[in-house]
Amino acid sequence: QVQLVESGGRLVQAGDSLRLSCTVSGRTLSTSTVAWFRQSPGKVHGFVAGIDGHGRTDYAYSVKGRFSISRDNDGKTFYLQLNNVKPEDTADYHCAARAENFALIVMEPGRYDYWGRGTQVTVSS
C-alpha cells in the first residue's frame, strides 16, 4: 500500500518562497507519475504540477515560471518549489500518484490512485 505524506506548508508573505515535500512509503514511485493539486475552501482539487516516470513535467498556466516540481532519484520524495507566491496561491496542497508506471501526466484528480492528506499554504498580502 502506498502512502503519501505532505509537509512544508506554512504562512508566508506575498513574494516569498517555500518548498513542499511529499514523502512516499510502501514502494518507490521512481517510475510513477506524481502530481500536486491544491484545493481552496468550496472548490475542487485543481492541478498544479506533475512529473512523470521519464522526468517530464507539466504545470498549470497560473503557476508556470513560478513553481517547480522535482523528485529524488529513489522516487521516495517529491518536491514542489513555490517562488514569488501570491495570495491566490493560498490553498491546501496535496500530492497524488498514479499506480501505472510511466503513466501520462493528467489534470483530472480522478485519474490518480494515491493521495496524501495535504499541507496548508497561506499567503498574506
FILUMKOL-130008 format. One line per 8 residues: number of its first residue (from 0); their letters; for each residue x, y, z of N, C-alpha, C, O. Coordinates in Angstrom, 2 decimals, m for minus. Layout:
<milums>
NUM = A = X,Y,Z,X,Y,Z,X,Y,Z,X,Y,Z; ...
</milums>
This chain:
<milums>
0 = QVQLVESG = 0.85,m1.18,0.00,0.00,0.00,0.00,0.89,1.24,0.00,1.80,1.35,0.82; 0.62,2.15,m0.90,1.39,3.39,m1.00,0.78,4.44,m0.10,m0.44,4.64,m0.11; 1.61,5.11,0.67,1.16,6.23,1.48,1.97,7.46,1.13,3.18,7.39,0.92; 1.29,8.59,1.05,1.91,9.86,0.73,1.67,10.83,1.88,0.55,10.95,2.37; 2.72,11.51,2.30,2.60,12.47,3.39,3.25,13.78,2.96,4.44,13.81,2.64; 2.47,14.84,2.94,2.97,16.15,2.56,3.46,16.91,3.79,3.00,16.68,4.90; 4.40,17.81,3.55,4.89,18.69,4.61,5.44,19.95,3.98,5.64,20.03,2.76; 5.68,20.96,4.83,6.31,22.18,4.36,5.37,23.37,4.24,5.84,24.50,4.05
8 = GRLVQAGD = 4.09,23.15,4.34,3.15,24.26,4.24,3.24,25.17,5.46,3.47,24.71,6.57; 3.04,26.47,5.23,3.10,27.44,6.33,2.54,28.76,5.86,2.13,28.91,4.71; 2.53,29.72,6.76,2.11,31.07,6.45,3.31,31.85,5.92,4.35,31.91,6.57; 3.14,32.43,4.75,4.19,33.24,4.14,3.60,34.54,3.61,2.38,34.70,3.55; 4.47,35.46,3.23,4.03,36.72,2.65,4.13,36.66,1.13,4.91,35.88,0.58; 3.36,37.46,0.47,3.42,37.52,m0.99,4.86,37.82,m1.42,5.53,38.69,m0.86; 5.31,37.08,m2.43,6.67,37.25,m2.92,7.67,36.29,m2.31,8.78,36.16,m2.81; 7.30,35.61,m1.24,8.19,34.66,m0.59,8.30,33.36,m1.37,7.59,33.14,m2.35
16 = SLRLSCTV = 9.21,32.51,m0.91,9.39,31.17,m1.48,9.27,30.13,m0.38,9.58,30.39,0.78; 8.82,28.95,m0.77,8.81,27.82,0.15,8.81,26.53,m0.66,8.47,26.53,m1.84; 9.19,25.44,m0.01,9.23,24.15,m0.68,8.36,23.14,0.06,8.48,22.97,1.27; 7.50,22.51,m0.67,6.67,21.44,m0.14,7.31,20.09,m0.46,7.93,19.92,m1.51; 7.15,19.15,0.45,7.68,17.81,0.24,6.55,16.79,0.31,5.57,16.98,1.03; 6.70,15.73,m0.45,5.78,14.61,m0.44,6.60,13.35,m0.22,7.35,12.93,m1.11; 6.47,12.75,0.94,7.25,11.58,1.29,6.44,10.33,1.02,5.27,10.22,1.41; 7.08,9.38,0.35,6.41,8.15,m0.08,6.82,6.99,0.79,8.00,6.83,1.10
24 = SGRTLSTS = 5.87,6.19,1.19,6.18,4.93,1.86,5.36,3.82,1.21,4.32,4.08,0.60; 5.83,2.61,1.35,5.13,1.48,0.76,5.89,0.90,m0.43,6.18,m0.30,m0.47; 6.22,1.78,m1.40,7.07,1.37,m2.50,7.62,2.62,m3.17,7.10,3.72,m2.98; 8.65,2.44,m3.94,9.20,3.57,m4.66,8.26,3.99,m5.79,7.57,3.16,m6.38; 8.25,5.27,m6.08,7.46,5.80,m7.18,8.38,6.39,m8.25,8.01,7.34,m8.93; 9.56,5.83,m8.39,10.55,6.38,m9.31,10.10,6.31,m10.77,10.59,7.07,m11.59; 9.18,5.41,m11.10,8.68,5.30,m12.46,7.21,5.70,m12.56,6.56,5.44,m13.57; 6.70,6.32,m11.52,5.29,6.70,m11.47,5.10,8.18,m11.78,6.04,8.97,m11.68
32 = TVAWFRQS = 3.91,8.52,m12.16,3.54,9.92,m12.33,2.99,10.45,m11.02,2.07,9.87,m10.43; 3.57,11.54,m10.57,3.15,12.19,m9.33,2.79,13.63,m9.64,3.46,14.30,m10.42; 1.74,14.09,m9.03,1.29,15.46,m9.26,0.96,16.14,m7.95,0.70,15.49,m6.93; 0.97,17.46,m8.01,0.50,18.28,m6.91,m0.82,18.93,m7.33,m0.94,19.46,m8.44; m1.79,18.86,m6.43,m3.06,19.54,m6.61,m3.25,20.50,m5.44,m2.59,20.37,m4.41; m4.13,21.45,m5.61,m4.46,22.32,m4.49,m5.96,22.52,m4.44,m6.67,22.46,m5.44; m6.41,22.76,m3.23,m7.84,22.91,m3.01,m8.09,24.05,m2.04,m7.54,24.08,m0.93; m8.91,24.99,m2.46,m9.35,26.09,m1.59,m10.73,25.75,m1.08,m11.43,24.93,m1.67
40 = PGKVHGFV = m11.15,26.38,0.02,m12.48,26.09,0.58,m13.58,26.27,m0.46,m13.65,27.30,m1.13; m14.42,25.28,m0.58,m15.54,25.36,m1.50,m15.20,25.06,m2.94,m16.06,25.15,m3.81; m13.96,24.70,m3.22,m13.54,24.44,m4.60,m13.03,23.00,m4.74,m12.66,22.36,m3.75; m13.03,22.51,m5.98,m12.49,21.18,m6.23,m10.98,21.25,m6.34,m10.38,22.32,m6.43; m10.36,20.05,m6.33,m8.91,19.99,m6.47,m8.51,20.53,m7.84,m9.08,20.16,m8.86; m7.52,21.43,m7.84,m7.00,21.97,m9.09,m5.58,21.50,m9.33,m4.75,21.55,m8.42; m5.30,21.06,m10.54,m3.96,20.60,m10.89,m2.96,21.75,m10.80,m3.24,22.86,m11.25; m1.82,21.47,m10.21,m0.76,22.48,m10.09,0.45,22.10,m10.95,0.89,22.88,m11.79
48 = AGIDGHGR = 0.97,20.89,m10.73,2.17,20.45,m11.45,2.25,18.93,m11.40,1.73,18.30,m10.48; 2.93,18.35,m12.40,3.10,16.91,m12.43,4.45,16.53,m13.00,5.04,17.28,m13.78; 4.93,15.36,m12.61,6.18,14.82,m13.14,5.95,13.35,m13.46,5.39,12.62,m12.64; 6.39,12.91,m14.64,6.14,11.52,m15.00,7.37,10.66,m14.76,8.40,11.15,m14.28; 7.27,9.38,m15.11,8.35,8.44,m14.86,9.62,8.73,m15.65,10.69,8.26,m15.29; 9.49,9.52,m16.72,10.67,9.90,m17.51,11.28,11.21,m17.03,12.31,11.64,m17.54; 10.63,11.83,m16.06,11.12,13.12,m15.57,10.54,14.32,m16.28,10.94,15.45,m16.01; 9.61,14.10,m17.19,8.97,15.21,m17.88,7.97,15.86,m16.92,7.37,15.20,m16.08
56 = TDYAYSVK = 7.82,17.17,m17.08,6.97,17.93,m16.17,5.90,18.71,m16.93,6.02,18.95,m18.13; 4.86,19.08,m16.20,3.80,19.90,m16.75,3.26,20.77,m15.62,3.27,20.37,m14.46; 2.79,21.96,m15.97,2.35,22.92,m14.98,1.04,23.57,m15.39,0.73,23.71,m16.57; 0.27,23.95,m14.39,m0.89,24.79,m14.65,m0.40,26.15,m15.11,0.65,26.62,m14.69; m1.17,26.77,m15.97,m0.75,28.06,m16.53,m0.51,29.09,m15.43,0.40,29.92,m15.53; m1.31,29.04,m14.39,m1.24,30.06,m13.33,0.05,29.99,m12.51,0.39,30.95,m11.83; 0.76,28.86,m12.57,1.97,28.73,m11.75,3.23,28.57,m12.61,4.34,28.53,m12.07; 3.07,28.48,m13.92,4.22,28.26,m14.80,5.21,29.40,m14.65,4.84,30.58,m14.71
64 = GRFSISRD = 6.47,29.04,m14.45,7.51,30.05,m14.27,7.73,30.43,m12.81,8.73,31.06,m12.48; 6.80,30.05,m11.94,6.94,30.36,m10.51,7.15,29.09,m9.67,7.90,29.10,m8.70; 6.49,28.01,m10.05,6.57,26.75,m9.30,7.40,25.74,m10.07,7.49,25.80,m11.30; 8.02,24.81,m9.34,8.83,23.78,m9.97,8.66,22.46,m9.23,8.76,22.42,m8.00; 8.39,21.40,m9.96,8.24,20.08,m9.36,9.49,19.26,m9.63,10.08,19.34,m10.71; 9.89,18.47,m8.65,11.07,17.62,m8.80,10.92,16.40,m7.90,9.96,16.27,m7.15; 11.89,15.51,m8.01,11.86,14.30,m7.17,13.28,13.83,m6.91,14.21,14.14,m7.66; 13.44,13.08,m5.83,14.69,12.41,m5.56,14.82,11.21,m6.50,13.82,10.67,m6.98
72 = NDGKTFYL = 16.06,10.81,m6.77,16.28,9.72,m7.70,15.67,8.40,m7.23,15.34,7.53,m8.05; 15.53,8.24,m5.93,15.00,6.98,m5.43,13.47,6.92,m5.46,12.88,5.91,m5.09; 12.85,8.02,m5.90,11.39,8.02,m6.01,10.67,7.96,m4.68,9.51,7.54,m4.61; 11.35,8.38,m3.63,10.75,8.33,m2.29,10.29,9.71,m1.81,9.48,9.81,m0.88; 10.80,10.76,m2.44,10.40,12.10,m2.04,10.20,12.96,m3.28,11.03,12.96,m4.19; 9.10,13.69,m3.30,8.80,14.62,m4.38,8.66,16.02,m3.78,8.26,16.18,m2.62; 8.99,17.00,m4.58,9.01,18.38,m4.09,8.20,19.28,m4.99,8.04,19.04,m6.19; 7.69,20.34,m4.38,7.10,21.44,m5.14,7.71,22.72,m4.59,7.44,23.12,m3.46
80 = QLNNVKPE = 8.53,23.36,m5.40,9.14,24.63,m5.04,8.20,25.75,m5.48,7.84,25.84,m6.65; 7.82,26.59,m4.54,6.93,27.71,m4.81,7.73,29.00,m4.67,8.23,29.30,m3.58; 7.85,29.75,m5.74,8.55,31.03,m5.72,7.58,32.15,m6.05,6.59,31.96,m6.76; 7.89,33.33,m5.52,7.06,34.50,m5.80,5.57,34.20,m5.59,4.75,34.43,m6.47; 5.25,33.69,m4.41,3.88,33.27,m4.16,2.95,34.47,m4.09,3.36,35.59,m3.77; 1.69,34.22,m4.40,0.66,35.25,m4.41,m0.48,34.84,m3.48,m0.62,33.66,m3.18; m1.28,35.80,m3.02,m2.41,35.43,m2.14,m3.32,34.37,m2.75,m3.89,33.55,m2.03; m3.46,34.38,m4.06,m4.33,33.38,m4.71,m3.73,31.99,m4.72,m4.39,31.04,m5.13
88 = DTADYHCA = m2.50,31.84,m4.28,m1.89,30.52,m4.12,m2.29,29.86,m2.81,m1.98,28.69,m2.56; m2.98,30.62,m1.97,m3.43,30.06,m0.69,m4.35,28.87,m0.93,m5.36,28.99,m1.64; m4.01,27.73,m0.35,m4.79,26.50,m0.55,m4.19,25.38,0.28,m3.12,25.51,0.86; m4.92,24.28,0.32,m4.41,23.03,0.86,m3.78,22.27,m0.30,m4.46,21.97,m1.28; m2.50,21.95,m0.20,m1.77,21.32,m1.29,m1.64,19.82,m1.02,m1.22,19.39,0.05; m2.02,19.04,m2.03,m1.97,17.58,m1.92,m1.07,17.01,m3.00,m1.05,17.50,m4.13; m0.33,15.96,m2.66,0.35,15.20,m3.71,m0.46,13.94,m3.99,m1.15,13.41,m3.13; m0.35,13.49,m5.24,m1.11,12.34,m5.68,m0.28,11.55,m6.67,0.56,12.12,m7.36
96 = ARAENFAL = m0.51,10.25,m6.75,0.27,9.41,m7.64,m0.63,8.46,m8.42,m1.67,8.01,m7.93; m0.21,8.17,m9.64,m0.90,7.17,m10.45,m0.22,5.82,m10.26,1.00,5.76,m10.18; m1.00,4.76,m10.18,m0.45,3.43,m9.92,0.32,2.89,m11.12,1.29,2.15,m10.94; m0.10,3.24,m12.32,0.51,2.69,m13.53,1.89,3.30,m13.73,2.05,4.51,m13.61; 2.88,2.48,m14.05,4.22,3.00,m14.34,4.23,3.79,m15.65,3.57,3.41,m16.61; 4.97,4.87,m15.66,5.15,5.71,m16.85,3.81,6.18,m17.43,3.67,6.33,m18.64; 2.85,6.42,m16.55,1.56,6.95,m16.99,1.71,8.41,m17.42,2.66,9.09,m17.02; 0.78,8.87,m18.22,0.79,10.26,m18.64,0.46,11.19,m17.48,m0.22,10.79,m16.53
104 = IVMEPGRY = 0.95,12.40,m17.54,0.53,13.43,m16.61,m0.84,13.92,m17.05,m1.00,14.39,m18.18; m1.82,13.81,m16.18,m3.16,14.27,m16.49,m3.62,15.21,m15.40,m3.11,15.17,m14.28; m4.59,16.05,m15.72,m5.02,17.07,m14.79,m6.28,16.68,m14.03,m6.74,17.43,m13.17; m6.83,15.53,m14.35,m8.06,15.11,m13.68,m7.74,14.39,m12.38,m7.05,13.37,m12.41; m8.21,14.89,m11.25,m7.90,14.26,m9.97,m8.32,12.79,m9.91,m7.65,11.99,m9.26; m9.41,12.44,m10.56,m9.94,11.10,m10.52,m9.05,10.05,m11.15,m9.26,8.85,m10.97; m8.04,10.49,m11.90,m7.13,9.56,m12.57,m5.97,9.16,m11.66,m5.14,8.34,m12.05; m5.90,9.73,m10.48,m4.81,9.44,m9.54,m5.31,8.48,m8.47,m6.42,8.60,m7.95
112 = DYWGRGTQ = m4.44,7.52,m8.15,m4.84,6.41,m7.30,m4.48,6.59,m5.83,m5.16,6.05,m4.95; m3.45,7.34,m5.56,m2.98,7.52,m4.18,m2.93,9.01,m3.88,m2.51,9.83,m4.71; m3.35,9.35,m2.66,m3.42,10.76,m2.25,m2.87,10.94,m0.85,m3.04,10.08,0.01; m2.21,12.07,m0.63,m1.85,12.47,0.70,m2.95,13.33,1.31,m3.92,13.68,0.64; m2.79,13.66,2.59,m3.84,14.42,3.29,m3.70,15.92,3.11,m4.64,16.67,3.40; m2.56,16.36,2.64,m2.41,17.77,2.34,m1.60,18.55,3.35,m1.43,18.14,4.50; m1.10,19.69,2.89,m0.39,20.64,3.74,m0.86,22.03,3.36,m0.97,22.36,2.18; m1.14,22.87,4.37,m1.76,24.17,4.12,m0.71,25.23,3.82,0.26,25.40,4.56
120 = VTVSS = m0.94,25.94,2.74,m0.14,27.11,2.39,m1.04,28.33,2.46,m2.09,28.38,1.82; m0.62,29.32,3.23,m1.37,30.56,3.34,m0.45,31.71,2.98,0.63,31.86,3.55; m0.88,32.52,2.02,m0.08,33.64,1.55,m0.79,34.93,1.92,m1.91,35.18,1.49; m0.13,35.74,2.72,m0.69,37.03,3.11,m0.22,38.12,2.16,0.89,38.05,1.62; m1.06,39.10,1.96,m0.71,40.18,1.02,0.06,41.30,1.71,0.43,42.28,1.06
</milums>
